[in-house]
Amino acid sequence: MALRKLPRLASIALKRHITANLGLFMRKSVLAIVLAAAVCGAPPARAQDGAAPFDADLQRLAEILGTLHYLRDICAAHDGAKWRNEMQALIDAETPTGERRARMIAAFNRGYTWFQQTYRACTPAANVAIRRYIEEGAKISRDLTARYAN
């Protein structure tokens, strides 16, 4: 009679073992998936308000776009809206929220306002500034792409 109960007891013990360890296995699996998503740069990681390692570069780029938005307009380039649209595209691509978004917008406005206070009309110095800021913006864009693009 004891021999007949042995397979049944072994089966019960196995079920208890599987049930007890299934929760641990599931927690480890879910944790592994979440960590893999975070490491791969999944959107939930970008949606946080914490500063990304490239935020200083993005803020500088936003400031340059604000500067170009103002300067190109006063120098009759007739593409001033282009730089504002580029800023909007940057925000749309990065999808910052909260404080990060506010910092990017503030940087754009700072670039615009500073040059608005400095230049009332297009001058040779304004044209030099435009050229230099376009070069700097292009360099920042290339560096960011090389460093952080997949």
Secondary structure, 3 states (H helix, E strand, C coil): CHHHHHHHHHHHHHHHHHHHHHHHHHHHHHHHHHHHHHHCCCHHHHCCCCCCCCHHHHHHHHHHHHHHHHHHHHCCCCCHHHHHHHHHHHHHHHCCCHHHHHHHHHHHHHHHHHHHHHCCCCCHHHHHHHHHHHHHHHHHHHHHHHHHCC
